[in-house]
Amino acid sequence: MRFAALTALCSLAMPAMAGEFSLRQPIDCRLGETCFVQQYVDHDPGPGALDFTCGPQSYDGHKGTDFGLPSFAAMRAGVNVLASAPGVVMGLRDGEPDTGIGPGTQDKECGNGVVLDHGDGWQTQYCHMKRGSVTVRKGQKVEAGAMLGQVGFSGQTQFPHVHLSVRRNGQVVDPFDPDGKITCGTPETRTLWQTPLPVSPGGMISAGFAPQVPGFDAVKDGSAGDEQMSAQAPALVVWGYAFGSRPGDSLRIEIIGPDGPFLQTVTPLDKAQAQFFRAAGKKRPTQGFTQGRYQGYIALIRNGKIVDDITAHVTLR
């Protein structure tokens, strides 16, 4: 099960009416499988943050929707950024390094990006693209779905993603709640999306096995998981990489081995985190681990219900 929560919300969402301005997904991936939405437009006029569901998946002043990749390895492999609607290229930037937040990014928050004009006051902006990947030129007409570049790590960002901003007459528009009049508990039923996009209040990004607790950098890079290990490895550890935790959540971690249940633990999560990972495992017994196939299971739990879960596998030889 991936991004199972808010199924009712997804089923209620309706696409834009024919003839209205509407959007396609701005990234070439399977939402909820090979990419995810981490943050939405901030609807809180004060110093706090409030997404369109009245949840905390935003940050103060955030003006767009962030479509993230599960790893830097996926970014290096190349994932295309796509025009969400037909338009004309108003402006672009390329050549900024894929280094994330750091010196020199304060005045180039978007990093490498493209702005499209769609007429009738509508504009879309695509940020944090990979250096050297922008494929369009100023004044060029593009169709919906046309490649603009690739997802990168440029500008003020902490993870590889494309930030989509939607504006009309210079004002930010949330494509999940176009009129901006959110009512907690009754989300907007009509959006700007041509096809309703799945929404999740947090979820699992990836999971894997390792012979020790991996470093967070390796988890984010996509290089922390092993599909085969020695039965004489120093430890058998399963880890889960997730997003959107809230105080009171927990992470259930289980390992099932050739002989049955191997490990079961529940880890409380005491604060909201945009991204995080947890790991659990056992040290090698004197005789070594039983050889065979092991399954890891990690679930994000909220109010006693599964928000999302994921499995990983390893073979010990």
C-alpha positions in Angstrom: 0.0 0.0 0.0 1.4 3.4 -0.9 -0.1 6.7 0.1 -3.3 5.1 1.3 -4.6 7.9 3.5 -7.0 10.5 2.3 -8.5 8.2 -0.3 -11.9 9.8 0.3 -10.3 13.2 -0.3 -8.8 12.1 -3.6 -12.1 10.6 -4.8 -14.0 13.8 -4.0 -11.5 16.0 -6.0 -12.8 16.9 -9.5 -10.8 18.0 -12.5 -11.1 21.5 -14.0 -14.1 22.1 -16.3 -13.6 22.0 -20.0 -12.5 25.4 -21.2 -11.1 26.4 -17.9 -7.3 26.8 -17.3 -6.1 23.4 -16.2 -2.8 21.7 -15.4 -1.0 18.5 -16.0 1.5 16.9 -13.6 4.8 18.8 -14.1 7.1 15.8 -13.6 7.5 12.6 -15.5 6.9 10.1 -12.8 4.3 7.9 -11.1 3.0 10.0 -8.2 3.0 7.9 -5.0 5.5 5.4 -6.5 8.5 7.0 -8.1 7.8 10.6 -6.8 5.8 12.3 -4.1 4.3 15.6 -3.1 6.1 16.8 0.0 4.9 20.4 0.5 2.0 22.5 -0.7 1.1 26.2 -0.9 1.0 28.0 2.5 -2.5 29.3 3.2 -1.6 30.8 6.6 -1.4 34.6 6.3 0.7 34.8 9.6 4.0 33.3 10.6 2.7 29.8 10.7 2.1 27.3 7.8 -1.1 25.6 6.7 -1.7 23.5 3.6 -5.0 23.3 1.8 -6.2 20.4 4.0 -5.5 22.5 7.1 -2.5 20.2 7.7 1.2 21.2 8.3 2.6 20.1 5.0 3.9 23.5 4.0 6.2 26.1 5.5 5.8 29.9 6.1 5.5 31.7 2.8 5.7 28.7 0.5 4.3 29.7 -2.8 4.1 26.4 -4.7 3.8 22.6 -4.8 7.0 20.5 -4.4 7.1 17.2 -6.4 10.1 15.3 -4.9 12.2 12.4 -6.0 13.1 9.5 -3.7 16.8 9.9 -4.1 19.7 11.7 -5.6 20.3 8.6 -7.6 17.0 9.1 -9.3 17.9 12.7 -10.0 21.2 11.6 -11.6 19.4 9.1 -13.7 17.3 11.9 -15.1 13.6 12.7 -14.5 12.0 15.2 -16.9 10.2 18.4 -15.9 7.1 18.9 -18.1 5.0 21.9 -19.1 1.8 21.7 -17.1 -0.1 23.7 -19.8 0.6 25.1 -23.3 2.3 28.5 -23.2 5.2 30.7 -24.1 8.6 30.8 -22.4 8.8 34.1 -20.6 12.1 33.6 -18.9 14.6 31.0 -17.8 17.8 30.4 -16.0 20.4 27.6 -16.4 23.9 27.1 -15.2 23.4 27.2 -11.4 25.1 24.3 -9.6 23.2 21.4 -8.1 24.4 22.0 -4.5 21.2 23.0 -2.7 21.0 25.8 -0.1 24.4 27.5 0.3 26.3 30.7 -0.4 25.1 32.5 -3.5 21.6 31.0 -3.5 19.8 33.7 -1.5 19.1 35.8 -4.6 18.6 32.8 -6.8 16.1 30.9 -4.7 14.5 29.2 -7.8 17.9 28.0 -9.0 17.6 26.8 -12.6 14.1 27.3 -13.8 11.5 28.2 -16.5 8.5 30.6 -16.4 5.7 30.0 -18.9 2.9 32.5 -19.8 -0.4 30.9 -20.6 -2.5 34.0 -21.4 -5.4 35.5 -19.5 -3.0 36.4 -16.6 -1.9 32.8 -15.9 1.7 31.9 -15.4 3.6 28.8 -14.1 7.1 28.6 -12.8 9.3 25.5 -12.5 12.3 25.7 -10.1 15.4 23.7 -8.9 16.1 22.1 -12.3 19.4 20.3 -13.0 22.2 22.4 -14.3 22.5 22.3 -18.1 19.2 20.5 -18.5 16.9 23.3 -19.6 15.8 22.5 -23.2 13.7 25.6 -24.1 14.5 29.2 -25.1 12.8 32.5 -24.4 9.9 33.2 -26.6 9.4 29.5 -27.6 5.9 28.1 -27.7 5.5 24.8 -25.9 2.6 22.3 -25.6 1.4 20.7 -22.4 3.6 17.8 -21.5 6.6 19.3 -23.4 10.0 18.7 -21.7 11.4 21.8 -20.1 14.4 20.3 -18.4 15.1 17.8 -15.6 14.6 17.7 -11.9 17.7 19.0 -10.1 19.1 20.4 -6.8 19.8 24.0 -7.7 18.8 27.1 -5.7 17.5 27.1 -2.2 16.4 23.5 -1.8 17.2 20.6 0.6 16.1 17.7 -1.6 15.8 17.0 -5.4 12.4 18.2 -6.6 10.6 20.5 -9.0 8.8 23.4 -7.3 5.7 24.4 -9.3 4.3 27.9 -8.7 1.0 28.9 -10.3 0.0 32.6 -10.5 -2.8 34.6 -12.0 -2.3 38.3 -12.4 0.8 38.0 -10.1 -1.1 36.4 -7.3 -0.3 32.9 -6.1 -2.9 30.2 -6.8 -2.9 26.8 -5.1 -3.9 24.3 -7.8 -5.3 22.0 -5.1 -7.6 24.9 -3.8 -7.9 27.6 -6.6 -10.2 29.9 -4.7 -8.0 29.9 -1.6 -11.0 29.6 0.7 -10.0 26.5 2.7 -12.5 25.1 5.2 -11.0 22.5 7.5 -12.6 19.1 7.1 -14.2 19.9 3.8 -11.4 20.4 1.2 -12.1 22.0 -2.2 -13.7 19.5 -4.6 -12.6 21.3 -7.7 -9.0 21.8 -8.6 -6.9 23.0 -11.5 -5.6 19.5 -12.2 -6.9 17.9 -15.4 -6.7 14.5 -13.6 -7.1 14.6 -9.8 -3.8 13.9 -8.1 -3.4 11.6 -5.1 -2.9 13.5 -1.9 -1.1 12.0 1.2 -0.6 13.6 4.6 2.9 12.1 4.8 4.3 8.8 3.7 7.2 6.4 3.0 9.8 7.3 0.4 12.0 4.3 0.3 13.3 1.4 2.5 16.2 -1.1 2.4 18.5 -3.4 4.3 22.1 -2.8 5.4 24.7 -4.5 7.6 24.7 -1.5 9.9 22.6 1.7 10.5 23.3 3.7 7.4 24.1 7.4 7.3 21.3 9.8 6.4 23.3 11.1 3.4 23.5 7.5 2.0 19.7 7.0 2.5 18.9 10.3 0.7 21.4 9.4 -2.1 19.8 6.0 -2.7 22.9 4.0 -2.0 22.1 2.7 1.4 20.2 -0.5 0.5 21.6 -4.0 -0.3 19.6 -6.7 -2.0 22.2 -9.4 -1.0 24.3 -9.6 2.1 26.5 -12.2 3.8 25.0 -14.3 6.6 28.1 -13.3 8.5 27.4 -9.5 8.2 27.9 -7.7 11.5 24.2 -6.9 11.8 20.9 -7.1 9.9 19.3 -3.7 9.8 16.2 -2.5 7.9 15.6 1.3 7.5 12.7 3.4 6.3 12.9 6.9 4.7 9.7 8.9 5.1 8.2 12.4 5.0 5.6 14.5 6.7 5.7 13.1 10.3 3.5 14.8 13.0 3.8 14.7 16.8 2.2 11.5 18.1 2.9 9.5 14.9 4.9 6.2 15.1 6.9 4.0 12.8 6.3 0.3 12.9 9.3 -1.7 11.8 9.2 -5.5 11.2 11.5 -8.1 9.7 10.3 -11.5 8.7 13.0 -14.1 8.0 13.1 -17.7 6.6 12.1 -19.0 10.1 9.3 -16.5 10.6 9.1 -13.2 12.6 12.6 -11.9 13.2 12.1 -8.4 14.7 9.1 -6.2 15.6 9.4 -2.7 17.0 7.3 0.6 17.2 9.2 3.9 17.3 7.4 7.0 18.5 7.8 10.2 16.5 7.6 13.2 18.7 7.9 16.1 16.2 6.9 17.2 12.8 9.7 16.6 10.2 9.7 17.2 6.5 11.9 14.2 6.0 13.4 11.6 8.3 14.5 8.0 8.6 14.6 5.3 11.3 16.2 1.9 11.4 16.1 -1.2 13.5 17.9 -4.5 13.5 19.9 -7.2 15.3 23.5 -8.0 15.7 24.8 -11.2 14.2 24.5 -14.2 16.4 27.6 -16.3 17.0 26.6 -18.9 14.4 25.6 -16.2 11.9 22.2 -15.4 10.5 20.0 -18.0 8.9 20.5 -18.0 5.2 17.6 -17.1 2.9 15.2 -14.3 2.0 14.2 -11.6 4.5 11.4 -9.1 4.2 11.3 -5.7 5.9 8.0 -3.9 6.5 7.8 -0.2 7.6 4.5 1.6 8.3 3.9 5.2 9.2 1.1 5.2 11.8 -1.2 8.1 12.8 -4.1 7.9 15.2 -3.9 4.1 15.1 -4.2 4.0 11.3 -1.6 3.3 8.6 -0.8 6.5 6.6 1.5 4.6 4.3 3.7 1.5 4.3 6.5 0.0 2.3 8.4 -3.3 2.0 12.1 -4.2 1.3 13.8 -7.5 0.7 17.3 -8.9 1.1 18.8 -12.4 0.6 21.5 -13.6 3.0 24.0 -16.1 1.7 
